[in-house]
Amino acid sequence: MRLPRENIDLPEDRGCLQWVLGVPLGLIYAPAVYFCYLALASRPSPRDDPLRSDMQYLAYFSITLCAIGLLMTLTPVFRRTMGKWWYILPLLLAAVAYVRSVTI
């Protein structure tokens, strides 16, 4: 006689684990959002090349932070625990930062 296997991913255990896994992602995405905002909010003049390159750097740094967050989210424990909407934020943010870095 075979006993039913207990599932380790119980719904009542996922709430705490989502918070534990969501905090590092939030700590990565918060600076990415801030740097993307800084790149979007600045309006460098056409003759101000150093500020223009700094804004491109901020946009690329935001893209890098989004890539790090996406790599963390691709691990099995994140995929099992977190929802699919955790992929939307970094992809959207990286796309906005990329467009800003190209159009500066």
BATORFI-261982 format. One record per residue: residue number from 1; residue in three letters; x, y, z of N, C-alpha, C, CB in turn. Coordinates in steps of 0.1 Angstrom, whole numbers, plus 2048, in hexadecimal, padded with zeros to 3 digits. Glycine has a CB too. Layout:
BEGIN
<atom NUM ALA <X Y Z> <X Y Z> <X Y Z> <X Y Z>>
...
REM end
This chain:
BEGIN
<atom 1 MET <808 7F4 800> <800 800 800> <809 80C 800> <7F6 800 80C>>
<atom 2 ARG <806 815 7F7> <80E 821 7F5> <807 82D 7FC> <811 824 7E6>>
<atom 3 LEU <80E 834 804> <809 840 80B> <80A 84C 801> <811 843 818>>
<atom 4 PRO <800 855 802> <801 861 7FA> <80D 86A 7FE> <7F3 869 7FA>>
<atom 5 ARG <813 86E 7F4> <81F 877 7F6> <81B 885 7FA> <828 877 7EA>>
<atom 6 GLU <821 88A 804> <81E 897 809> <825 8A1 800> <822 899 818>>
<atom 7 ASN <81D 8AB 7FB> <823 8B5 7F2> <82A 8BF 7FA> <817 8BC 7EA>>
<atom 8 ILE <837 8C2 7F6> <83F 8CC 7FE> <83A 8DA 7FA> <84D 8CA 7FB>>
<atom 9 ASP <833 8DC 7F0> <82F 8EA 7EC> <820 8EC 7F0> <830 8EB 7DC>>
<atom 10 LEU <81E 8EB 7FD> <811 8EE 802> <80D 8FC 800> <810 8E9 811>>
<atom 11 PRO <800 8FF 7FD> <7FC 90D 7FA> <7FE 916 806> <7ED 90D 7F6>>
<atom 12 GLU <7FC 910 812> <7FD 919 81E> <80C 91C 821> <7F7 912 82A>>
<atom 13 ASP <815 915 81B> <824 917 81D> <829 921 813> <82C 90B 81D>>
<atom 14 ARG <822 923 808> <827 92C 7FD> <827 93A 801> <81F 929 7F1>>
<atom 15 GLY <81E 93F 809> <81D 94D 80D> <82A 952 813> <812 94F 816>>
<atom 16 CYS <82F 94B 81D> <83B 950 823> <847 94E 81A> <83E 947 830>>
<atom 17 LEU <848 944 812> <853 942 808> <852 94C 7FD> <852 934 802>>
<atom 18 GLN <847 951 7F9> <846 95B 7F0> <84C 968 7F5> <837 95D 7EB>>
<atom 19 TRP <849 96B 802> <84F 977 808> <85E 976 808> <849 97A 815>>
<atom 20 VAL <863 96A 80D> <871 968 80E> <878 969 801> <874 95A 814>>
<atom 21 LEU <872 964 7F6> <878 965 7E9> <876 972 7E2> <873 95A 7E0>>
<atom 22 GLY <86B 979 7E6> <868 986 7E0> <870 991 7E5> <859 989 7E2>>
<atom 23 VAL <875 991 7F1> <87D 99B 7F6> <88A 99E 7EE> <881 999 805>>
<atom 24 PRO <892 993 7EB> <89E 995 7E3> <89B 99B 7D5> <8A6 989 7E2>>
<atom 25 LEU <890 996 7CF> <88C 99B 7C2> <888 9AA 7C4> <880 993 7BD>>
<atom 26 GLY <881 9AE 7CE> <87D 9BB 7D0> <88A 9C4 7D2> <874 9BD 7DC>>
<atom 27 LEU <894 9BF 7D9> <8A0 9C6 7DC> <8A8 9C8 7CF> <8A8 9BF 7E6>>
<atom 28 ILE <8A6 9BF 7C5> <8AD 9C1 7B8> <8A5 9CA 7AF> <8AF 9B3 7B2>>
<atom 29 TYR <898 9C8 7AF> <88F 9D0 7A6> <88D 9DF 7AA> <882 9C9 7A4>>
<atom 30 ALA <88E 9E1 7B7> <88C 9EF 7BC> <897 9F9 7B6> <88D 9F0 7CB>>
<atom 31 PRO <8A4 9F5 7B7> <8AE 9FE 7B1> <8AD 9FE 7A2> <8BC 9F9 7B4>>
<atom 32 ALA <8A8 9F3 79C> <8A7 9F3 78D> <89C 9FD 789> <8A3 9E5 788>>
<atom 33 VAL <891 9FD 790> <886 A07 78E> <88B A15 790> <87A A04 797>>
<atom 34 TYR <893 A17 79A> <898 A25 79D> <8A1 A2A 792> <89F A25 7AB>>
<atom 35 PHE <8AB A21 78E> <8B4 A25 784> <8AD A27 776> <8BF A1A 782>>
<atom 36 CYS <8A3 A1F 773> <89B A21 767> <894 A2E 768> <892 A15 765>>
<atom 37 TYR <88E A31 773> <887 A3E 775> <891 A4A 773> <881 A3F 783>>
<atom 38 LEU <89D A49 779> <8A7 A54 777> <8AA A55 768> <8B3 A51 77F>>
<atom 39 ALA <8AC A4A 761> <8AF A4B 753> <8A4 A51 74B> <8B3 A3D 74E>>
<atom 40 LEU <897 A4E 74F> <88C A54 748> <889 A62 74C> <87F A4C 74B>>
<atom 41 ALA <88C A66 758> <888 A74 75D> <892 A7E 758> <887 A74 76C>>
<atom 42 SER <89E A7A 755> <8A8 A84 752> <8A6 A88 743> <8B7 A7F 754>>
<atom 43 ARG <8A9 A95 741> <8A8 A9A 733> <8B5 AA2 730> <89B AA4 732>>
<atom 44 PRO <8BF A9A 72C> <8CC AA1 728> <8CA AA9 71C> <8D7 A96 727>>
<atom 45 SER <8D2 AB4 71C> <8D2 ABD 710> <8DA AB6 705> <8D7 ACB 714>>
<atom 46 PRO <8D8 ABA 6F9> <8E0 AB4 6EE> <8EF AB6 6EF> <8DB ABA 6E1>>
<atom 47 ARG <8F3 AC0 6F6> <902 AC2 6F7> <908 ABC 704> <905 AD1 6F8>>
<atom 48 ASP <8FF AB6 70C> <904 AB0 719> <907 AA1 717> <8F9 AB3 724>>
<atom 49 ASP <912 A9E 711> <915 A90 70F> <919 A88 71C> <921 A8F 706>>
<atom 50 PRO <91F A8D 726> <922 A85 732> <915 A80 739> <92A A8D 73C>>
<atom 51 LEU <90B A89 73A> <8FE A85 740> <8F7 A7B 737> <8F6 A92 742>>
<atom 52 ARG <8F8 A7C 72A> <8F2 A73 721> <8F8 A65 723> <8F4 A77 713>>
<atom 53 SER <905 A64 725> <90B A57 727> <908 A51 735> <91B A58 725>>
<atom 54 ASP <907 A5A 73E> <903 A56 74C> <8F5 A50 74C> <904 A61 756>>
<atom 55 MET <8EC A56 744> <8DE A51 744> <8DE A43 73C> <8D5 A5B 73C>>
<atom 56 GLN <8E6 A41 732> <8E7 A34 72C> <8ED A2A 735> <8F0 A35 71F>>
<atom 57 TYR <8F6 A2E 73D> <8FC A25 747> <8F1 A20 751> <908 A2B 74F>>
<atom 58 LEU <8E9 A2A 756> <8DE A27 75F> <8D4 A1D 759> <8D7 A33 764>>
<atom 59 ALA <8D1 A1F 74C> <8C8 A17 746> <8CE A09 744> <8C4 A1C 738>>
<atom 60 TYR <8DA A08 740> <8E1 9FA 73F> <8E2 9F4 74D> <8EE 9FC 739>>
<atom 61 PHE <8E4 9FB 757> <8E5 9F5 764> <8D7 9F0 769> <8EA A00 76F>>
<atom 62 SER <8CD 9F7 765> <8BF 9F2 768> <8BD 9E5 761> <8B5 9FD 764>>
<atom 63 ILE <8C1 9E4 754> <8BF 9D8 74C> <8C7 9CD 753> <8C4 9DA 73E>>
<atom 64 THR <8D3 9CF 758> <8DB 9C5 75E> <8D4 9C0 76B> <8E9 9CB 762>>
<atom 65 LEU <8CF 9C9 773> <8C8 9C5 77F> <8BC 9BD 77C> <8C4 9D1 788>>
<atom 66 CYS <8B5 9C0 771> <8A9 9B8 76D> <8AD 9AA 769> <8A1 9BF 762>>
<atom 67 ALA <8B9 9A9 762> <8BE 99C 75D> <8C2 994 769> <8CA 99E 754>>
<atom 68 ILE <8C8 99A 773> <8CB 992 780> <8BE 98D 786> <8D3 99B 789>>
<atom 69 GLY <8B4 996 787> <8A7 991 78D> <8A1 986 785> <89E 99D 78E>>
<atom 70 LEU <8A2 987 778> <89C 97D 770> <8A4 96F 771> <89C 981 761>>
<atom 71 LEU <8B1 970 772> <8B9 964 775> <8B5 95E 782> <8C7 967 774>>
<atom 72 MET <8B3 966 78C> <8AE 960 799> <8A1 95A 798> <8AE 96B 7A4>>
<atom 73 THR <898 960 790> <88A 95B 78F> <88A 94E 787> <882 965 788>>
<atom 74 LEU <894 94B 77F> <894 93F 777> <897 933 77F> <89D 941 76B>>
<atom 75 THR <89C 934 78B> <8A0 928 793> <893 921 797> <8A7 92D 7A0>>
<atom 76 PRO <894 914 799> <888 90C 79B> <880 910 7A7> <88C 8FD 79D>>
<atom 77 VAL <886 914 7B2> <87E 918 7BE> <876 924 7BB> <888 91A 7CA>>
<atom 78 PHE <87B 92E 7B3> <873 93A 7B0> <868 936 7A6> <87C 944 7AA>>
<atom 79 ARG <86B 92E 79D> <860 92A 793> <855 923 799> <866 922 788>>
<atom 80 ARG <858 91A 7A3> <84E 913 7AA> <846 91B 7B4> <854 907 7B2>>
<atom 81 THR <84C 925 7B9> <845 92D 7C4> <83F 93A 7BF> <84F 930 7CF>>
<atom 82 MET <846 941 7B7> <841 94E 7B3> <838 94D 7A7> <84D 958 7B0>>
<atom 83 GLY <830 957 7A5> <828 957 799> <82F 95C 78C> <81C 960 79C>>
<atom 84 LYS <828 95B 781> <82E 95F 775> <82F 96E 773> <826 959 769>>
<atom 85 TRP <828 976 77B> <829 984 77A> <837 98A 77E> <81E 98B 782>>
<atom 86 TRP <83F 982 785> <84C 986 789> <855 987 77D> <852 97D 793>>
<atom 87 TYR <851 982 771> <859 983 765> <855 990 75E> <857 977 75C>>
<atom 88 ILE <849 995 760> <844 9A0 758> <84C 9AD 75C> <835 9A2 75A>>
<atom 89 LEU <84D 9AF 769> <854 9BC 76E> <862 9BD 768> <854 9BC 77D>>
<atom 90 PRO <86B 9B4 769> <878 9B6 764> <879 9B7 755> <882 9AB 769>>
<atom 91 LEU <870 9B0 74E> <870 9B0 740> <86C 9BE 73B> <868 9A5 73A>>
<atom 92 LEU <861 9C3 741> <85C 9D0 73D> <865 9DB 741> <84E 9D2 744>>
<atom 93 LEU <86B 9DA 74D> <875 9E4 751> <881 9E4 749> <878 9E2 760>>
<atom 94 ALA <886 9D9 745> <892 9D8 73D> <88F 9DD 72F> <897 9C9 73C>>
<atom 95 ALA <883 9DB 72A> <87F 9E0 71D> <87F 9EF 71D> <872 9DA 718>>
<atom 96 VAL <879 9F5 727> <878 A04 729> <886 A0A 72A> <870 A08 735>>
<atom 97 ALA <88F A03 732> <89D A08 733> <8A4 A07 726> <8A4 A01 73F>>
<atom 98 TYR <8A2 9FD 71F> <8A9 9FB 712> <8A5 A06 708> <8A7 9ED 70C>>
<atom 99 VAL <898 A08 707> <893 A12 6FE> <898 A20 702> <883 A13 6FE>>
<atom 100 ARG <899 A23 70F> <89F A2F 714> <8AE A31 710> <89C A31 723>>
<atom 101 SER <8B5 A26 712> <8C3 A27 70F> <8C6 A29 700> <8CA A1A 714>>
<atom 102 VAL <8BD A24 6F8> <8BF A25 6E9> <8BA A33 6E5> <8B7 A1B 6E2>>
<atom 103 THR <8B0 A39 6EB> <8AB A46 6E7> <8B0 A52 6EE> <89C A46 6E9>>
<atom 104 ILE <8BA A50 6F7> <8C0 A5B 6FE> <8C8 A64 6F4> <8C9 A57 709>>
REM end
